[in-house]
Amino acid sequence: MPKPAPRERLLAVAGDLFYRQGIRSVGVDEIVAEANVAKMSLYRSFASKDELAAAYLEERDERYWRWWDSTVARHPGAPRRQLKALFQSLAERTTRPNWRGCPFTNAATEFPEADHPARKIAEANKRELRRRLRALAAAAGARRPAVLADQLLLLFEGAYTTAQTFGAGGPAKSVADAADALVAAQLGESGRKR
């Protein structure tokens, strides 16, 4: 099997380091050494560390939406079941031992500057998440789909952050039950068995 090209090696190494340690805390020298490439290869592939960070987040964004699409595809035409599956998968993902948080939330925290390329990708991911949750809430028949979508978005973000603090035994393991209760309330199912 051929060795990956320098750009792919750099992106893979940077992605791993950025996710585990934070984008700002990782230097280009560490990335170059771990990828076993010349520093010039980094700058031939990426004009700057900021561009490398943006490429890392673009790759994570694609991966994120593949996860979403494959999860909802298991329940075609059943938005309520799709929501349940998403939150069950979210609980599983966020309580894994190597969980280090949502890369987009982490990047938005690291880069408060609105014009930073990493921040722009992080914000675009969150806007799309909100849009997709709103569409599922409407399709499920929520009385106030925009409100439900925002509540569910808060659960996503809460699972992301509490999992970092509390680990596998923390509140993130209950996110699917919390989401189900919110959906049931919006559908007028409170008190009935779901």
VENRA-V415056 format. One line per field, one symbol per residue. ss: DSSP state (a for helix, b for strand, c for the rest). phi: phi as a letter, one per 40 degrees, with the letter a starting at -180 (. if undefined). psi: psi as a letter, one per 30 degrees, with the letter a starting at -180 (. if undefined). Layout:
BEGIN
ss: ???
phi: ???
psi: ???
END
This chain:
BEGIN
ss: cccccaaaaaaaaaaaaaaaaccccccaaaaaaaacccaaaaaaacccaaaaaaaaaaaaaaaaaaaaaaaaacccccaaaaaaaaaaaaaaaaccccccccaaaaaaaaccccccaaaaaaaaaaaaaaaaaaaaaaaaccccaaaaaaaaaaaaaaaaaaaaaaaaacaaaaaaaaaaaaaaaacccccccc
phi: .ccdcdccccccccdcccccbgcccccccccccccfbcdccccccbcacccccccdccccccccccddccccccbcgbdccccdccccccccccbccccbhcccccccccbcccccdcccccccccccdcccccccccccgccbdcccdccccccdcccdccccccgccccdcccccccccccdcccgbdgccb
psi: kkkkleeeeeeeeeeeeeeefkeffkleeeeeeefhlkeeeefeekfleeeeeeeeeeeeeeeefeeeeeefffikgieeeeeeeeeeeeeeefglegkglkfeeeeeefifkfgkeeeeeeeeeeeeeeeeeeeeeeefgkeieeeeeeeeeeeeeeeeefeeefafgafffgeeeeeeeeeeefgggkfkk.
END
